[in-house]
Amino acid sequence: MKRLFDLTVTLVMAPFWIPVCLLAALALVLTAGWSPIYSSKRRVHGREVRTVIKFRTMVRHADRVLNRDTIPVSDTAFLNIPPDHEVYTPVGRRIERYALTEIPQLLQVLAGSMSLIGNRPLPVNVVNALLQRFPYAEDRFIAPGGLTGPVQLVGREDISDEDRLGLEIDYSLLTTLSYSYRIDLFILWNTVLVALHLRSAFTVPEVRALMMRAAAPVAVPPDELLERRTSGVRFPVAPRSLRLADGRQVDLCEIGYRGLRIVADESIAAGTVLHIPSAITASGHLVAVVCWSRPADDGRIAMGLSLQPGADTVMALLDLLRGPGSGGGRKQGEAAPPSAARTVLPHSLPAAELAAVRERHRDEQPHAA
């Protein structure tokens, strides 16, 4: 459905974007010379690195001076060049102002190497800088990269690295788990309005809430409503019996991004590493760490588990949602069919911060860590 959306919108809008593209290219050639197109290698989707094109809005060889290797990481690992920076050419600054820089990438959308809506492709050195601070940054590449995405509705200069990654991962997971063309249509339409200064920029909570409202229906009973918490959205599942790699039997009660809540007959000490069978991870199982443990309503023991980060975790969670026997025929890294779920799955802390996690959850009802 996403590919159909990309092709339909791009072709229908061709009478508008092709003349704009030609005029912008002509203006760049007349004022800055040949070539009006700049190309660079960028991470687009998964581990895939592709050549991405856009208008050359900066002086020549600006990328040799302004890149993540030459500019030390300070407040942000993303490399955002201010729009008033002297490195922009006069015409290039206007192209940037009206968000026309990426219009040539519509040709790549038609070719199928990019999506119309998605997280922006990133240079490899920027990705490496992000991973040093945010090990879960890989998850922004679960969905194909695009010309514009949820971050552009807020503004790259007006959002922190953490909030930006949060929105990007939210979008990636919604696209993977719960895609609806309404999400992309909402982002595309409002990108145009914000770029033309016909409306003010959104806040991060506004974008997240509107994306979720546009997502596909959730496959849980109507009375089991999604719950928004400071650490993200979690959703309940019907108790599903799981057998851990060590033979223990537990019931999966709630699932979230890098977090599970299980109920077991016996307590498992906080900090214990559990192995949950999974057909698609490299070692054949999904690793989780127990963060907290307390009595459940039914007299058994409820526990919160923090999962290992990484894109494989997302696919393994889909397997858990589908139930036993759903993933046995797939190879490692092979994409699973989308699951009907409407959620932005929450982040969790790494195992090294278990003490802080337990302290945070001390007075809360059991939820996924």
C-alpha positions in Angstrom: 0.0 0.0 0.0 2.8 2.4 0.8 4.4 1.8 -2.6 1.1 2.4 -4.3 0.7 5.7 -2.4 4.2 6.8 -3.5 3.6 6.1 -7.1 0.1 7.6 -7.2 0.9 10.9 -5.5 4.2 11.3 -7.4 2.6 10.8 -10.8 -0.5 12.8 -10.1 1.6 15.7 -8.9 4.1 15.5 -11.8 2.6 18.5 -13.6 3.4 20.6 -10.6 6.8 19.3 -9.4 8.5 18.8 -12.8 8.3 22.5 -13.8 9.4 23.5 -10.3 12.3 21.1 -10.6 13.3 22.4 -14.0 13.1 26.0 -13.0 15.1 25.5 -9.8 17.8 23.6 -11.8 18.0 26.3 -14.4 18.4 29.0 -11.7 21.2 27.1 -10.0 23.0 26.6 -13.3 22.8 30.3 -14.2 24.0 31.4 -10.8 26.4 28.7 -9.7 27.3 26.8 -12.8 27.0 23.1 -13.6 25.9 20.7 -12.1 22.8 21.7 -10.2 22.6 18.2 -8.6 24.6 17.0 -5.6 24.9 13.3 -4.9 26.2 11.5 -1.8 26.1 8.0 -0.3 23.6 7.7 2.5 21.9 5.0 4.7 18.4 4.7 3.3 16.8 1.5 4.6 18.1 -1.2 6.9 21.8 -1.6 6.2 21.4 -0.4 2.6 23.6 2.5 1.5 22.5 4.2 -1.7 23.5 7.3 -3.8 20.9 10.0 -3.0 20.5 13.1 -5.1 19.3 16.6 -4.3 19.8 20.2 -5.5 23.2 21.7 -4.9 22.3 24.5 -2.6 25.7 25.0 -1.1 29.0 26.2 -2.5 31.1 23.5 -4.2 33.0 21.1 -1.9 31.1 22.3 1.1 30.7 18.7 2.1 34.5 18.4 2.6 34.4 21.2 5.2 31.0 20.7 6.8 30.5 17.0 7.7 30.2 15.0 10.8 33.9 14.1 10.7 35.1 17.7 10.6 32.6 19.2 13.0 32.8 17.7 16.5 29.5 16.4 18.1 28.4 18.9 20.7 24.6 19.3 21.5 23.4 17.2 18.5 24.7 14.3 16.6 22.5 15.1 13.6 24.3 17.5 11.2 22.0 20.5 10.7 23.5 23.4 8.9 21.6 26.6 9.9 19.6 28.2 6.9 21.5 31.5 7.4 24.9 29.9 7.1 27.2 31.6 4.6 27.9 28.2 2.9 24.5 28.5 1.0 24.4 30.1 -2.4 21.8 32.9 -2.8 19.5 30.7 -4.9 20.3 27.7 -2.8 19.1 29.5 0.4 15.8 30.2 -1.3 15.4 26.6 -2.3 16.2 25.5 1.2 13.7 28.0 2.6 10.8 26.5 0.6 11.9 22.9 1.2 12.6 22.2 -2.5 16.1 20.8 -2.0 15.0 17.1 -2.1 12.6 17.4 -5.1 15.0 15.6 -7.5 14.6 12.5 -5.2 11.1 12.1 -6.7 12.9 10.4 -9.5 14.3 7.9 -7.0 10.8 7.5 -5.6 9.5 6.5 -9.0 12.5 4.1 -9.4 11.6 2.5 -6.0 14.8 3.2 -4.2 13.1 5.7 -1.8 9.7 6.4 -0.4 7.9 9.7 -0.7 7.4 9.9 3.1 10.0 8.5 5.5 12.9 9.4 7.7 15.6 11.3 5.9 18.6 9.2 4.6 21.7 9.9 6.6 25.5 9.9 5.9 27.2 6.9 7.4 29.4 9.2 9.7 26.2 10.8 11.1 24.7 7.4 11.8 27.9 6.3 13.6 27.8 9.5 15.7 24.2 8.8 16.6 24.9 5.2 17.6 27.5 6.2 20.0 24.9 8.1 22.0 21.7 6.2 21.1 22.3 2.4 20.5 18.7 2.1 19.3 19.2 4.6 16.5 19.3 1.7 14.0 15.6 1.4 14.4 14.9 4.6 12.5 15.9 2.6 9.3 13.3 -0.1 9.8 11.1 1.8 7.2 12.4 3.1 3.9 13.9 6.6 3.8 11.9 9.4 2.3 11.9 13.0 1.0 10.1 14.3 4.0 8.9 12.8 7.3 7.4 13.6 10.7 10.5 15.6 11.8 10.1 18.1 9.0 6.8 19.1 10.6 8.6 20.2 13.7 11.8 21.6 12.2 15.3 20.0 12.4 16.7 23.0 14.2 13.9 23.0 16.8 14.1 19.4 18.0 16.6 17.5 20.2 18.3 14.3 19.0 16.3 12.2 21.4 13.0 13.7 20.3 13.9 13.4 16.7 14.9 9.8 17.0 11.7 9.1 19.0 9.5 10.5 16.2 11.5 8.7 13.5 11.2 5.4 15.3 7.5 6.0 15.9 7.0 6.5 12.2 9.1 3.5 11.3 7.1 1.2 13.6 3.8 2.6 12.6 4.7 2.0 8.9 5.9 -1.6 9.7 3.1 -2.6 12.1 0.1 -0.5 11.3 0.5 1.4 8.0 -2.3 3.6 6.7 -2.0 5.9 3.7 -3.5 8.6 6.0 -0.3 8.8 7.9 1.7 9.7 4.8 -1.0 12.0 3.5 -1.1 13.9 6.8 2.7 14.3 6.7 2.8 15.3 3.0 0.0 17.9 3.2 1.4 19.6 6.3 4.9 19.6 5.0 3.7 21.7 2.1 1.8 24.0 4.5 4.8 24.4 6.8 7.2 24.9 3.9 5.1 27.6 2.4 4.7 29.2 5.8 0.9 28.8 5.6 0.8 27.3 9.1 3.1 27.1 12.1 5.3 24.1 12.9 3.9 21.3 15.0 5.2 20.2 18.4 6.5 16.6 18.9 3.5 15.5 20.9 1.1 16.9 18.2 2.9 15.0 15.4 2.9 11.8 17.4 -0.7 12.0 18.4 -1.9 12.8 14.8 0.2 9.9 13.4 -1.4 7.5 15.8 -4.8 8.8 15.0 -4.3 8.1 11.3 -2.8 4.6 11.9 -4.7 1.4 11.0 -7.0 0.0 13.6 -5.6 -2.0 16.5 -6.2 -5.7 16.7 -7.3 -5.8 20.4 -10.7 -5.7 21.9 -12.3 -2.2 22.1 -12.2 -2.1 25.9 -8.5 -2.7 25.9 -7.5 0.9 25.1 -4.0 2.1 24.4 -2.3 3.8 27.3 0.0 6.7 26.7 2.8 7.0 29.3 5.9 9.1 29.6 8.0 6.3 28.3 5.7 5.5 25.3 2.6 3.5 24.3 2.1 -0.1 25.3 -0.7 -2.3 24.4 -2.2 -5.4 26.0 -2.3 -8.8 24.4 -4.5 -11.8 25.4 -2.4 -13.9 27.7 -0.2 -16.1 25.5 1.7 -19.0 27.0 5.5 -18.8 26.3 8.1 -21.3 27.2 11.5 -19.8 27.9 14.7 -21.4 26.7 15.4 -22.7 30.2 12.0 -24.5 30.2 10.0 -22.1 32.5 6.4 -21.4 31.5 5.2 -17.8 31.5 2.2 -15.8 30.2 2.9 -12.8 28.0 0.4 -10.1 29.0 1.7 -6.8 27.5 4.1 -5.8 24.8 6.0 -2.7 23.9 9.0 -1.5 22.1 11.9 -3.3 23.8 9.6 -4.2 26.7 7.4 -7.0 27.8 5.3 -7.8 30.8 5.0 -11.5 31.7 3.3 -13.4 34.6 4.8 -16.5 36.0 4.2 -18.9 38.9 7.6 -18.3 40.4 9.6 -15.1 40.8 12.6 -14.4 38.7 15.2 -12.1 40.3 15.7 -8.7 38.8 18.8 -8.6 36.5 18.2 -12.2 35.4 18.9 -12.7 31.6 16.1 -14.7 30.0 16.1 -16.3 26.5 12.8 -16.2 24.7 12.8 -18.5 21.6 12.6 -16.6 18.3 13.1 -17.9 14.8 14.7 -14.8 13.3 17.4 -13.5 15.6 21.0 -14.5 15.0 21.3 -16.8 18.0 17.8 -18.3 17.7 16.3 -16.5 20.7 15.4 -13.0 21.9 17.3 -11.9 25.0 15.5 -10.0 27.8 16.6 -8.8 31.2 14.2 -8.8 34.2 13.8 -5.2 35.5 11.2 -5.6 38.2 9.1 -8.3 39.9 6.0 -7.9 42.1 2.8 -9.9 42.9 0.2 -9.9 40.2 -3.6 -9.6 40.7 -4.1 -13.4 40.2 -1.6 -14.3 43.0 1.2 -15.1 40.6 4.3 -12.9 39.9 4.3 -10.1 37.3 7.6 -9.1 35.8 8.9 -6.4 33.5 11.5 -7.3 30.9 13.8 -5.0 29.0 14.7 -6.3 25.6 17.9 -6.1 23.6 17.9 -3.2 21.1 17.9 -3.6 17.4 15.7 -4.1 14.3 15.6 -7.8 14.9 13.9 -7.2 18.2 11.0 -5.5 16.4 10.5 -8.5 14.1 10.8 -10.9 17.0 8.0 -8.9 18.8 5.9 -9.4 15.8 6.4 -13.2 16.0 5.4 -13.1 19.7 2.2 -11.2 18.7 1.3 -13.7 16.0 1.8 -16.7 18.3 3.6 -20.0 18.2 4.8 -21.3 14.8 4.5 -17.9 13.0 8.2 -17.4 12.3 9.7 -20.8 11.8 10.0 -20.5 8.0 11.8 -17.2 7.8 15.5 -16.6 7.6 17.4 -14.2 9.8 16.6 -10.5 8.8 13.8 -11.5 6.4 10.9 -9.1 6.8 7.8 -10.5 8.3 4.3 -9.7 7.1 2.8 -6.6 8.8 0.9 -7.2 12.0 -2.4 -5.4 12.6 -1.4 -3.2 15.5 -1.8 0.5 16.2 1.0 1.6 18.4 4.2 3.4 18.9 6.1 1.0 20.9 8.1 2.5 23.8 11.8 2.7 24.5 13.5 1.1 27.5 16.7 1.6 29.3 19.7 -0.6 28.7 20.5 -3.4 31.1 23.3 -1.3 32.7 20.7 1.0 34.1 18.5 -1.6 35.8 18.8 0.0 39.2 17.3 3.2 37.8 14.6 1.3 36.0 13.6 -0.5 39.2 13.5 2.7 41.2 11.3 4.4 38.5 8.8 1.6 38.6 8.7 1.1 42.3 5.3 2.8 42.8 3.8 1.9 39.4 1.5 -0.8 38.3 3.2 -3.6 36.4 3.9 -2.5 32.8 6.5 -3.4 30.3 9.9 -2.0 31.2 
